[in-house]
Amino acid sequence: MKLHSPEEKASAGGVFLIGRQLLGMGLSLVSVIVVTRMLGPQKYGLFAIVSGIAGYASEVGKLGLDVYLIRHQGNLEQRQIGVTQTLYLIIGLGISLAIGIFSPFLAKWYNESNLLYIFQAYSVIIPITMFAAVPTALLDHRLEFRQVVTAEFVGQLANVMVAVPLIWQFRSIWGLVAGALVQSILVLLLTSHWSKMRPSPCWNWQEAKAQIRYGFGYSASVWVWQGRNLVNPLLVGKLLGTEAVAYVAMAMRLTAMLGFAQGAVWRIYMSLLARVAHDRKRMKEAMETGLRFQIMILGVVFIIFSGVSRELVTGVMGERWLPVLRIFPFIAAGMIVNSGFSLYSSALYVIGENREVTLFHIVHLALFATSAWCIIAIDKDVIGYGWAEIAAFASYYFIRRALHVRLFAVSERQLYFNILLVLGSILLLSSISESTLMLRLVVLLCMLCILLFAIPQNREYIILFWGKIGDRLRSDYR
């Protein structure tokens, strides 16, 4: 069946993206089992420091140029693509060189000599990852999510197939580095093939200025938000050591695995909102649907995990990783609340209100980083990172106000109720984590029934959602 409207393309693409996230979650689980069992917190903490800092450098280096390509109205010219390639090559190689130069200082700052070589090896991955953002953006621009999904899944599969045997054989974090390198290369090759992009760097001052000017407004906001990712490797790593970094990083990884829907829904609606921005009614309806969809999916997954988390972590990762469960509820709460407001930022980006989003990100990062530093410095406990997540909730007032003033007011009563219900369920299940499994399962089922079936609006949405899936499947079958 041929898809015509942006909503139809986004809906179909959403199925593939969420399906990919589910498969990716399975692969990540395999990787988590091997990493936690074979490496342990100390070694994994070293990798988390390197990947956190290098990942942030890579995001900063993108300058939002990939977003420029995604949001460009009409067909992209080869000249525009070539200029983006040139910029990413120059920036990527510059970041790689900078990391290589500063790696001895970072290793000394952490008092971990092994970090020197890991930083230098990881610097090779950054230019490849940045250049792969160009063909990926071309596919996103066309709403060709199936190819993006496939490339990312194949890359992740290759990562696991390379990393797991190496870690299993040598008990070394170099398996993680090798897996990341192979993944970045494969994603670049596959997305380049499907987007029909060929290396064709060129230069045009006017085009470069236009891209940087557009991208900077977006990327400046993202740089601030991505600064959250530096709190663990820089602040937690310096004050509490590499094991504490490992516990926070693993809690974040578990949260990202379980929150597979958030990234998929954000990615779909970022492209969709740009296509329907001319029609505020459709834009508002798309936002409200996406927000409810995110909260319900994340809520179900997080509630289930919270009910059986102790058994899963002990059985899969080992008892030495149980400290992860102390920090997990806080990070999960952060993702739940963020998912309720993520499309607010997307809508403001689409209409060009980047300053409003940047202000929100600045306030959020300031609250988060300052709270984390103060609490951890005083208590010397990793739980301070979790309380900092809660303290940063106050910043969402600014993004909510900006949407209402600059665009429109969305229906929020049901959104807030769902968020509070999910957070309450996670908190309740976490507080009885040492109770019998049977009791936790009973509480888990009760909370799920309340979320999905006891609330009329949620029940109606589930019926409507599954009805649409059934109609699409029957249409495709015919």
VENMOMO-V477809 format. One record per residue. N is the residue number from 0. PHI is phi in whole degrees, -180 to 180 (NA if undefined). PSI is psi in whole degrees, 0 to 359 (999 if undefined). Layout:
# VENMOMO-V477809
n=N phi=PHI psi=PSI
n=N phi=PHI psi=PSI
This chain:
# VENMOMO-V477809
n=0 phi=NA psi=131
n=1 phi=-83 psi=136
n=2 phi=-102 psi=134
n=3 phi=-112 psi=305
n=4 phi=-77 psi=157
n=5 phi=-58 psi=322
n=6 phi=-63 psi=319
n=7 phi=-66 psi=317
n=8 phi=-65 psi=318
n=9 phi=-66 psi=320
n=10 phi=-64 psi=314
n=11 phi=-65 psi=318
n=12 phi=-64 psi=328
n=13 phi=-63 psi=323
n=14 phi=-61 psi=315
n=15 phi=-67 psi=318
n=16 phi=-64 psi=315
n=17 phi=-69 psi=322
n=18 phi=-60 psi=319
n=19 phi=-64 psi=319
n=20 phi=-64 psi=323
n=21 phi=-65 psi=314
n=22 phi=-64 psi=319
n=23 phi=-63 psi=326
n=24 phi=-64 psi=322
n=25 phi=-64 psi=318
n=26 phi=-65 psi=319
n=27 phi=-63 psi=325
n=28 phi=-63 psi=318
n=29 phi=-60 psi=315
n=30 phi=-63 psi=318
n=31 phi=-62 psi=318
n=32 phi=-59 psi=311
n=33 phi=-69 psi=315
n=34 phi=-61 psi=311
n=35 phi=-69 psi=323
n=36 phi=-76 psi=319
n=37 phi=-90 psi=325
n=38 phi=-97 psi=312
n=39 phi=87 psi=170
n=40 phi=-61 psi=321
n=41 phi=-61 psi=308
n=42 phi=-71 psi=320
n=43 phi=-66 psi=328
n=44 phi=-62 psi=323
n=45 phi=-62 psi=314
n=46 phi=-65 psi=322
n=47 phi=-63 psi=323
n=48 phi=-63 psi=312
n=49 phi=-66 psi=310
n=50 phi=-66 psi=328
n=51 phi=-67 psi=313
n=52 phi=-70 psi=315
n=53 phi=-65 psi=322
n=54 phi=-64 psi=320
n=55 phi=-66 psi=318
n=56 phi=-60 psi=321
n=57 phi=-66 psi=318
n=58 phi=-65 psi=319
n=59 phi=-63 psi=318
n=60 phi=-66 psi=339
n=61 phi=-69 psi=336
n=62 phi=58 psi=13
n=63 phi=74 psi=12
n=64 phi=-67 psi=328
n=65 phi=-67 psi=326
n=66 phi=-67 psi=324
n=67 phi=-57 psi=316
n=68 phi=-67 psi=319
n=69 phi=-64 psi=318
n=70 phi=-90 psi=356
n=71 phi=-60 psi=130
n=72 phi=-79 psi=129
n=73 phi=85 psi=191
n=74 phi=-79 psi=144
n=75 phi=-85 psi=139
n=76 phi=-86 psi=154
n=77 phi=-61 psi=328
n=78 phi=-62 psi=319
n=79 phi=-65 psi=316
n=80 phi=-65 psi=319
n=81 phi=-64 psi=321
n=82 phi=-65 psi=319
n=83 phi=-62 psi=318
n=84 phi=-59 psi=315
n=85 phi=-62 psi=314
n=86 phi=-62 psi=317
n=87 phi=-70 psi=326
n=88 phi=-65 psi=313
n=89 phi=-64 psi=312
n=90 phi=-67 psi=316
n=91 phi=-61 psi=315
n=92 phi=-66 psi=325
n=93 phi=-64 psi=317
n=94 phi=-66 psi=319
n=95 phi=-60 psi=316
n=96 phi=-64 psi=319
n=97 phi=-63 psi=317
n=98 phi=-64 psi=319
n=99 phi=-61 psi=322
n=100 phi=-72 psi=318
n=101 phi=-89 psi=354
n=102 phi=-59 psi=322
n=103 phi=-62 psi=323
n=104 phi=-69 psi=321
n=105 phi=-66 psi=317
n=106 phi=-61 psi=319
n=107 phi=-70 psi=322
n=108 phi=-62 psi=319
n=109 phi=-84 psi=350
n=110 phi=60 psi=39
n=111 phi=-131 psi=101
n=112 phi=-64 psi=330
n=113 phi=-65 psi=337
n=114 phi=-64 psi=332
n=115 phi=-55 psi=307
n=116 phi=-74 psi=328
n=117 phi=-69 psi=318
n=118 phi=-60 psi=315
n=119 phi=-65 psi=320
n=120 phi=-68 psi=320
n=121 phi=-70 psi=337
n=122 phi=-64 psi=337
n=123 phi=-69 psi=330
n=124 phi=-74 psi=330
n=125 phi=-60 psi=310
n=126 phi=-61 psi=325
n=127 phi=-66 psi=314
n=128 phi=-62 psi=318
n=129 phi=-67 psi=318
n=130 phi=-66 psi=327
n=131 phi=-66 psi=340
n=132 phi=-65 psi=336
n=133 phi=-71 psi=303
n=134 phi=-64 psi=328
n=135 phi=-64 psi=319
n=136 phi=-64 psi=323
n=137 phi=-63 psi=319
n=138 phi=-68 psi=319
n=139 phi=-63 psi=323
n=140 phi=-59 psi=324
n=141 phi=-90 psi=3
n=142 phi=59 psi=31
n=143 phi=-91 psi=69
n=144 phi=-70 psi=334
n=145 phi=-61 psi=317
n=146 phi=-67 psi=320
n=147 phi=-63 psi=315
n=148 phi=-58 psi=313
n=149 phi=-64 psi=315
n=150 phi=-62 psi=315
n=151 phi=-66 psi=322
n=152 phi=-68 psi=316
n=153 phi=-62 psi=319
n=154 phi=-62 psi=317
n=155 phi=-67 psi=321
n=156 phi=-62 psi=316
n=157 phi=-63 psi=321
n=158 phi=-56 psi=311
n=159 phi=-65 psi=319
n=160 phi=-67 psi=331
n=161 phi=-86 psi=313
n=162 phi=-70 psi=315
n=163 phi=-60 psi=310
n=164 phi=-61 psi=321
n=165 phi=-66 psi=317
n=166 phi=-66 psi=318
n=167 phi=-61 psi=320
n=168 phi=-79 psi=317
n=169 phi=-112 psi=354
n=170 phi=54 psi=43
n=171 phi=-127 psi=144
n=172 phi=-73 psi=352
n=173 phi=-64 psi=339
n=174 phi=-64 psi=322
n=175 phi=-66 psi=319
n=176 phi=-65 psi=315
n=177 phi=-63 psi=319
n=178 phi=-63 psi=318
n=179 phi=-65 psi=322
n=180 phi=-65 psi=313
n=181 phi=-63 psi=319
n=182 phi=-61 psi=314
n=183 phi=-63 psi=322
n=184 phi=-67 psi=315
n=185 phi=-65 psi=318
n=186 phi=-62 psi=319
n=187 phi=-61 psi=313
n=188 phi=-65 psi=316
n=189 phi=-71 psi=314
n=190 phi=-67 psi=326
n=191 phi=-65 psi=321
n=192 phi=-66 psi=312
n=193 phi=-74 psi=332
n=194 phi=-86 psi=355
n=195 phi=60 psi=31
n=196 phi=-89 psi=134
n=197 phi=-119 psi=148
n=198 phi=-59 psi=113
n=199 phi=-145 psi=58
n=200 phi=-61 psi=139
n=201 phi=-149 psi=178
n=202 phi=-140 psi=137
n=203 phi=-151 psi=116
n=204 phi=-59 psi=317
n=205 phi=-64 psi=317
n=206 phi=-67 psi=318
n=207 phi=-61 psi=316
n=208 phi=-63 psi=319
n=209 phi=-64 psi=317
n=210 phi=-67 psi=315
n=211 phi=-66 psi=319
n=212 phi=-63 psi=315
n=213 phi=-68 psi=312
n=214 phi=-68 psi=328
n=215 phi=-64 psi=321
n=216 phi=-60 psi=322
n=217 phi=-77 psi=313
n=218 phi=-69 psi=328
n=219 phi=-59 psi=320
n=220 phi=-66 psi=318
n=221 phi=-67 psi=321
n=222 phi=-56 psi=316
n=223 phi=-64 psi=313
n=224 phi=-63 psi=316
n=225 phi=-66 psi=344
n=226 phi=-59 psi=339
n=227 phi=-55 psi=323
n=228 phi=-70 psi=348
n=229 phi=-90 psi=344
n=230 phi=-62 psi=318
n=231 phi=-69 psi=303
n=232 phi=-66 psi=324
n=233 phi=-86 psi=307
n=234 phi=-81 psi=305
n=235 phi=-64 psi=318
n=236 phi=-62 psi=320
n=237 phi=-75 psi=319
n=238 phi=-84 psi=326
n=239 phi=-119 psi=347
n=240 phi=98 psi=175
n=241 phi=-69 psi=328
n=242 phi=-65 psi=319
n=243 phi=-64 psi=321
n=244 phi=-59 psi=318
n=245 phi=-63 psi=318
n=246 phi=-64 psi=316
n=247 phi=-67 psi=316
n=248 phi=-63 psi=320
n=249 phi=-70 psi=323
n=250 phi=-63 psi=321
n=251 phi=-67 psi=322
n=252 phi=-67 psi=318
n=253 phi=-62 psi=318
n=254 phi=-62 psi=318
n=255 phi=-65 psi=321
n=256 phi=-63 psi=312
n=257 phi=-71 psi=329
n=258 phi=-90 psi=41
n=259 phi=-59 psi=332
n=260 phi=-74 psi=332
n=261 phi=-62 psi=310
n=262 phi=-63 psi=321
n=263 phi=-65 psi=312
n=264 phi=-65 psi=318
n=265 phi=-61 psi=317
n=266 phi=-65 psi=318
n=267 phi=-64 psi=310
n=268 phi=-75 psi=338
n=269 phi=-63 psi=316
n=270 phi=-73 psi=320
n=271 phi=-66 psi=315
n=272 phi=-61 psi=325
n=273 phi=-65 psi=326
n=274 phi=-76 psi=332
n=275 phi=-111 psi=16
n=276 phi=-62 psi=335
n=277 phi=-72 psi=342
n=278 phi=-116 psi=98
n=279 phi=-64 psi=329
n=280 phi=-66 psi=313
n=281 phi=-65 psi=324
n=282 phi=-64 psi=316
n=283 phi=-65 psi=316
n=284 phi=-63 psi=320
n=285 phi=-64 psi=319
n=286 phi=-63 psi=311
n=287 phi=-63 psi=322
n=288 phi=-66 psi=315
n=289 phi=-64 psi=319
n=290 phi=-63 psi=314
n=291 phi=-65 psi=321
n=292 phi=-61 psi=314
n=293 phi=-61 psi=309
n=294 phi=-61 psi=318
n=295 phi=-67 psi=316
n=296 phi=-67 psi=312
n=297 phi=-62 psi=319
n=298 phi=-60 psi=313
n=299 phi=-60 psi=312
n=300 phi=-65 psi=314
n=301 phi=-68 psi=323
n=302 phi=-65 psi=316
n=303 phi=-62 psi=314
n=304 phi=-64 psi=318
n=305 phi=-61 psi=330
n=306 phi=-73 psi=332
n=307 phi=-124 psi=19
n=308 phi=-63 psi=320
n=309 phi=-62 psi=316
n=310 phi=-67 psi=320
n=311 phi=-67 psi=312
n=312 phi=-65 psi=316
n=313 phi=-64 psi=315
n=314 phi=-74 psi=323
n=315 phi=-91 psi=316
n=316 phi=-103 psi=334
n=317 phi=104 psi=157
n=318 phi=-65 psi=334
n=319 phi=-68 psi=349
n=320 phi=-100 psi=6
n=321 phi=-59 psi=330
n=322 phi=-56 psi=340
n=323 phi=-59 psi=326
n=324 phi=-70 psi=342
n=325 phi=-71 psi=325
n=326 phi=-96 psi=337
n=327 phi=-57 psi=312
n=328 phi=-57 psi=325
n=329 phi=-70 psi=316
n=330 phi=-69 psi=323
n=331 phi=-63 psi=319
n=332 phi=-62 psi=321
n=333 phi=-61 psi=319
n=334 phi=-69 psi=320
n=335 phi=-61 psi=311
n=336 phi=-65 psi=317
n=337 phi=-62 psi=321
n=338 phi=-64 psi=333
n=339 phi=-73 psi=345
n=340 phi=-124 psi=358
n=341 phi=-63 psi=323
n=342 phi=-75 psi=343
n=343 phi=-62 psi=313
n=344 phi=-63 psi=317
n=345 phi=-59 psi=315
n=346 phi=-64 psi=319
n=347 phi=-68 psi=323
n=348 phi=-60 psi=315
n=349 phi=-61 psi=322
n=350 phi=-92 psi=8
n=351 phi=86 psi=13
n=352 phi=-89 psi=58
n=353 phi=-67 psi=329
n=354 phi=-63 psi=321
n=355 phi=-64 psi=318
n=356 phi=-68 psi=320
n=357 phi=-63 psi=319
n=358 phi=-60 psi=315
n=359 phi=-60 psi=315
n=360 phi=-64 psi=321
n=361 phi=-63 psi=313
n=362 phi=-62 psi=316
n=363 phi=-62 psi=311
n=364 phi=-64 psi=320
n=365 phi=-62 psi=315
n=366 phi=-64 psi=316
n=367 phi=-67 psi=307
n=368 phi=-67 psi=317
n=369 phi=-65 psi=316
n=370 phi=-64 psi=317
n=371 phi=-62 psi=315
n=372 phi=-63 psi=314
n=373 phi=-65 psi=312
n=374 phi=-70 psi=316
n=375 phi=-68 psi=320
n=376 phi=-63 psi=327
n=377 phi=-83 psi=310
n=378 phi=-89 psi=342
n=379 phi=53 psi=44
n=380 phi=-136 psi=137
n=381 phi=-64 psi=341
n=382 phi=-63 psi=342
n=383 phi=-60 psi=329
n=384 phi=-62 psi=320
n=385 phi=-67 psi=316
n=386 phi=-64 psi=331
n=387 phi=-66 psi=324
n=388 phi=-58 psi=317
n=389 phi=-67 psi=318
n=390 phi=-60 psi=328
n=391 phi=-75 psi=351
n=392 phi=-59 psi=329
n=393 phi=-60 psi=336
n=394 phi=-70 psi=340
n=395 phi=-69 psi=346
n=396 phi=-58 psi=322
n=397 phi=-70 psi=321
n=398 phi=-73 psi=326
n=399 phi=-66 psi=314
n=400 phi=-63 psi=320
n=401 phi=-64 psi=318
n=402 phi=-63 psi=316
n=403 phi=-66 psi=324
n=404 phi=-80 psi=316
n=405 phi=-88 psi=337
n=406 phi=-131 psi=279
n=407 phi=-164 psi=168
n=408 phi=-99 psi=129
n=409 phi=-98 psi=160
n=410 phi=-71 psi=117
n=411 phi=-115 psi=347
n=412 phi=-58 psi=311
n=413 phi=-68 psi=325
n=414 phi=-61 psi=311
n=415 phi=-64 psi=320
n=416 phi=-63 psi=316
n=417 phi=-64 psi=319
n=418 phi=-62 psi=312
n=419 phi=-63 psi=321
n=420 phi=-65 psi=316
n=421 phi=-66 psi=315
n=422 phi=-63 psi=319
n=423 phi=-63 psi=322
n=424 phi=-66 psi=316
n=425 phi=-63 psi=316
n=426 phi=-63 psi=316
n=427 phi=-63 psi=313
n=428 phi=-67 psi=325
n=429 phi=-68 psi=324
n=430 phi=-71 psi=338
n=431 phi=-112 psi=26
n=432 phi=-62 psi=337
n=433 phi=-95 psi=4
n=434 phi=-78 psi=178
n=435 phi=-66 psi=150
n=436 phi=-61 psi=323
n=437 phi=-61 psi=317
n=438 phi=-62 psi=316
n=439 phi=-65 psi=323
n=440 phi=-66 psi=322
n=441 phi=-65 psi=314
n=442 phi=-62 psi=317
n=443 phi=-58 psi=312
n=444 phi=-65 psi=322
n=445 phi=-63 psi=316
n=446 phi=-67 psi=322
n=447 phi=-65 psi=319
n=448 phi=-64 psi=321
n=449 phi=-65 psi=315
n=450 phi=-65 psi=316
n=451 phi=-93 psi=328
n=452 phi=-123 psi=333
n=453 phi=-78 psi=338
n=454 phi=-96 psi=117
n=455 phi=-54 psi=315
n=456 phi=-63 psi=319
n=457 phi=-68 psi=319
n=458 phi=-63 psi=317
n=459 phi=-64 psi=321
n=460 phi=-66 psi=319
n=461 phi=-63 psi=316
n=462 phi=-62 psi=316
n=463 phi=-65 psi=317
n=464 phi=-63 psi=311
n=465 phi=-68 psi=330
n=466 phi=-64 psi=320
n=467 phi=-67 psi=321
n=468 phi=-62 psi=317
n=469 phi=-63 psi=318
n=470 phi=-62 psi=319
n=471 phi=-67 psi=319
n=472 phi=-64 psi=317
n=473 phi=-66 psi=321
n=474 phi=-64 psi=316
n=475 phi=-65 psi=324
n=476 phi=-65 psi=320
n=477 phi=-68 psi=999
